[in-house]
Amino acid sequence: MASARLLLIRHGETVWNHDGRFTTHSDVPLSEVGVAQALDAAEALAATPIARIYSSPLQRALVTAETIAARQTGGPPLHVDGRLTEIDAGPFDGLTVDEITAGPLAAEFAAWHRAERPVFPEGTETFASAVARAGSFLDDVRDAPGVTLAATHGSLARVIVSALVLGGDPAQHRRLWMDNCRLAVVEWRAGVPTLTGFNLPRP
């Protein structure tokens, strides 16, 4: 039996998400669609008693988390945790793939945005850094009883799954996808993190 359960949720949509722009450390708000997605997620999670909620400090994740918390009976505590911040895309942040590949960063982008042996240009966060901080967060919540919800971002959530749950190369997160306001479900079974659901609309 699972002793603890973690729900990783990607935040609702932003205008940059809709436009296909890399959205990492820029603090872009939810769009109208994103707000509606957060409300739908809150409704889908209303029947799941959540003991505690953590959120990235970026407003698109925090508003998603606050919306879910408001729909929970009893109002679980909400903690802002910088370890859940998105992986920094550095010079690629705010740009579309077409804009990058047509510009002076094309070669650096090709070396960075691949699923095997990526090269990290100046300003980007390495996967080793992202795995270390995300792993620290998982260590803190793995023994917490009941359900923990973490409102985070697409790339970091996928790195958590690929590297920290499945034990693979974090670069393989590029072979996974999570839609906005979808869930990855992680349970600790005999102390081992186990993926029991991915890209789900509800647990």
N, C-alpha and C positions, 0 to 999 in steps of 0.2 A: 504494500500500500504506500502511496505517496505521503510523505511527512510534511511537505510544503509545496505550494503551487505558485508559480510566477506567471503573470500575464503581461507580456510585452506588447504594447500597442503603439503603432506609428500614429503620429498626430494627423489631424484633418488636413485637407488640401489647402495649399496657398496658391496665389496667382502664379508665383514662380514655378511651383510644381506643375500647374496646368500648362505653362508655357515651355516646360522641359528644361528649365534652368537648374543648374546645380545650386542647391539650397542647403548650405551647411552652417557657417557661423553668422551669416546675415540674419538679423532678427525679423523675419518676414511674418506678418500676421496671417491668421486664417482668412481665407476668402469666404464669401457667402456660402459657397458649396461646402467649404471646410467646416464652417459652423454647423451646417445642417448634418454633416457626417458625424461630428462630435455629439450632437443631440441624438442621432440614431444609435451611436455606440453606447451612449449612456442608457438608453432605453433597452438595448440588447443585453447590457450588463446588470440591469436593475435587479434581476432575480438571482444574481451571483453575489453572495455576501463578501465584500472586499474588506479585509481587515486594515489595510494601510495602502496609501498611494504615494508613489514617488514620481517626480517629474523633472525633466530637463528644465533649466531656467529660461530657455528660449520660448517666446510667447506662444508660438504655434503649438508647442507641446503642453505648456502650462495651462492654456485655456482649454485644451482638450481634457486635461486631467481635472480641472476645476468643474467642467461640465459633467463629467462622469461622477465626481464626488458629490455633486449637488443632487444627483438622482438616487444616491445610495441611502438606505434607511440608516439613521444613526450618524451619518456624516463621518466617514473614516478620516483619520488624520492625513494631511497632505504635506509631504516634505519635498522641497526643491533640492535637487542633487546634481551638481555640476558634472558628475561622472556619467550622466545620461545625455550630455550634450552631443550633438552630431559630430562625426569625424570631419575635421577641417579640410576642405578642398583647396584652400589657399588661393592661388591665382585663378583657379577655374570657377570659384564661387560667383554666382550670378550670371554665368554665361551658359548658352546652349551648346550642345555638341557641334552643331553646324558653325556657330561663331568661333569656337575654339579651333576646329580643324581647318578653317579658312584663314586663321591668323598665325601670329608668330609663335604661339604656344603649341602648335600641332604636334611637333615631335615629342615634346615633354609629355603631352597628354597621352599619346600613343604608348609611351613607356610606363605611364602611371596607371592608365585605365585598362588593365588587362588582368586576367585571372591567374596568371603564373608569373612569379618573380617581378612584381611591379617595382618601379623606381620612383622614389618620392622626391619631387622637386621642392625647392625652398618654399616654405610657407604651408606645405601640406603636413597633416599629421600622419605619422607612420602607423601601420597596423599594430606594431608592437606596443606603441603608446596607448592606442585605443583598447587593445585587449587587456592591458594592465589595469586601466581604470575601470573598465567594465567588469573585469574579473574581481576587482576589489568590491564592487557593488554586489555582485552575486554572492561573494563570501559573506557579506553582511546580512543578506536576506534568506540564505538557504535554509536556516534553521528557524525562521520566523513562522509561527503556526498560522494555518489558514491560507488565505489568498492575498498575495501582494500584486498590485498592479503598478507597472512602470510605464509612464508616457514618455516615449523617446522618439527616435528618428529612424528612417528606413535603413540607412547604411549601418549605423551602429547596431540596430536590432539584428540585422542579417549577419554581422560579424560575431555577435554574441552566439547566435545559433551555429554558425559554421565552425567557429574556433572553440568556444567555451562549452557548448553543449555536445556537438558532434565530434569535437576533437580534431578537426581538420585544419587546413591552411586558411587563415582569414581571408586571403585573396579570393577564395572560392565563394565568398559572399556575393560576388558579381554574377554567379550562376543561380542565385535565389532572387525572389522578388516579393515585396510586401506592398500591397495597396494601402492608400491612406485609410486610417482608422480600422485596420485589420490587425489581428492578434497572432502572436506566436505563444504557445502554451508550453511551459517547462515545469516538470515535476521532478522532485528529488526522490528517487526510489533506492532505498538502502544506501543513501548518501550520494548516489550517482545522478547527475542531471540528465533527464530524459525528455526528448521532444515528443509531445503527445498531440500537437496540432500546429498548423502553420498557415498563415494568410486566411484566417478564419474570421467571419463576421461576428461570431459569438463563441464563447468557450464550449 
